[in-house]
Amino acid sequence: MQFHKYDVVIVGAGGAGMRAAIESGQRTRTAVLTKLYPTRSHTGAAQGGMCAALANVEEDNWEWHTYDTIKGGDYLVDQDAAEVMAKEAVDAVLDLEKMGLPFNRTPDGKIDQRRFGGHTRNHGEAAVRRACYAADRTGHMILQTLYQNCIKHGVEFFNEFYVLDVVMTETEDGPVCTGAIAYELATGELHVFQAKAVVFATGGFGKVFKTTSNAHTLTGDGMAIVFRKGLPLEDMEFYQFHPTGLAGLGILLTEGARAEGGILRNDSGERFMERYAPTMKDLAARDVVSRAMSTEVREGRGAGPHKDYVLLDLTHLGADVLEAKLPDITEFSRTYLGIDPVDEPVPVYPTAHYAMGGIPTNITGEVLRDSEHVVPGLYAAGECACVSVHGANRLGTNSLLDINVFGRRAGIAAAEYVAGREYVEMPENPAAAVADMVERLHAADGRERVANIRTELQVTMDTNASVYRTEETLKQALHDVQALKERYARVSIQDAGLRFNTDLLEAIELGFLLELAEVLVVGAINRKESRGGHAREDYTSRDDVNFLRHTMAYRQPTDQSAETAVLDGLTAEIRLDYKPVVLTRYQPMERKY
């Protein structure tokens, strides 16, 4: 076992982690721990753009952006955080430009901007061009640019170090974060990283679903680690399904395709979004478009031999536009479906895309241990965090903005926190729990297989907790997940080695996924309304009287004196509490597109 000592340790090397590292690394000794090589992080898969009210192409301002974020999130957005993000968006984009990011340009040399779903001028009057982009490779360009600047500033990277635990030390004032435990994939060794501050930036958990745009590595590691420490997760029932995944595969086709003029059509060629969102049409908010597509299929108007998808028509745009502004998705369609979007429409269907919920934080990235108190030394940013700028449904392009604005804020706050502060002593043998878990999995001789359990988990989540939900389907999902957790206790791995043991890695990841799937489903059962990405067919209306509040889920045995997840004999060891939504200038109203 090896020991390391840093002022700040950042877990995850995607956009949020590296943006935090750029700030922290210039102020104090910083290490970035990542289970992937940094430029393989999932930020690189983001396509369409990063929004900011630059007003380079059309009139725009940060207040309109704030309103669109709040409305898009179906009023579950904390409005103080949304204002911060919209105000700081312009500088966030300009910072990336100064770092060297090659944005598309207007003829007069300014950063070009295009339309994106849910972005409007004058509080919903009409669509506005707000998304700054680099063709349809914006996330890839951001990731490369941030990595280059981390190297420039001397940030230390520990690549292929899989963080499996965060270390807490109990003090008179409560728990204090004092480090992290990582498993080195190349050797199988455990490493203890003592730190004055730890920043989690580990991304989402899309692999709980079968059809997802997420990479295989997005297994919710950071969220699950924090949850296992008795800290809450916020609004985990809200999962966004992106409208345009390649049918049957889930591979993402950016919303930028519709921003450039792409049209969704059903089997008869009808532009059906005109019926669901007369003003914004194909560029309505993602939850609206995903439900519309699902409804078309469910009511028999789907395309294809099995009537199980709709069509994204780009043929009228022409080869020049597709090759210049949408080269990646054009290639994806050709490669994975054998369809050239220049000549024929592309089959698409909603794909699990983004977690609106996560580790609760305030606007400086400090992690909350309840509705108001922070955990000293512990920070989170990006998709694994929930500062609640996304509410019940993230507005397109706000994810790349979120990682830059709040990644930067978390990096600065962590560096300021450690300045002049002494190290807090770690508990004795801080890696004991991780060592026991790894040894137990290595020695396990059960008959259950990781791949089988993971497949069954993803199938039940796709079937029962997807775009549309009911109490019946969600209870079925909970029953299935709990049965799979029992089977997981009897799992074994085939590879007894230490070097690059992917069997062991996948077994650990599966444990995280099962934990988070249960939290998602329990929160969804208890939220008896439809809001944003959480659409209940048995409770079709938004209920601001009872549910204009954030769900806070804690991992602990049920307590009959509190609101708990005891559901017709299905009892989850999850306690539910709630936190009020921060309202400033915008009161909840009906969403119209």
Secondary structure, DSSP 8 states (H G I E B T S, - for coil): -EEEEEEEEEE--SHHHHHHHHHHHTTS-EEEEESS-GGGSGGGG--S-EE----SSS---HHHHHHHHHHHTTT-S-HHHHHHHHHHHHHHHHHHHHHT----B-TTSSB-EEEEEEEEETTTTEEEEEEE-STT-HHHHHHHHHHHHHHHTT-EEEETEEEEEEEEEEETTEEEEEEEEEEETTT--EEEEEEEEEEE-----GGGSSSBSS-TT-S-HHHHHHHHTT--EE-TT-EEEEEEEETTT--B--THHHHTT-EEE-TT---THHHH-TTTGGGS-HHHHHHHHHHHHHTT--BTTTT-BEEEE-GGG-HHHHHHH-HHHHHHIIIII---TTTS-EEEEEEEEEES-BEEB-TT-EEESSSS-EEEEEEE-GGGEE-SSSTTS--TTHHHHHHHHHHHHHHHHHHHHHTT-------SSTTHHHHHHHHHHHH---SB-HHHHHHHHHHHHHHHSSSEE-HHHHHHHHHHHHHHHHHHTTB--S---STT-HHHHHHHHHHHHHHHHHHHHHHHHH--S-BTTBEESSS-S--HHHHSEEEEEEES---TTS-EEEETTEEEEEEEEEEE---SS--------
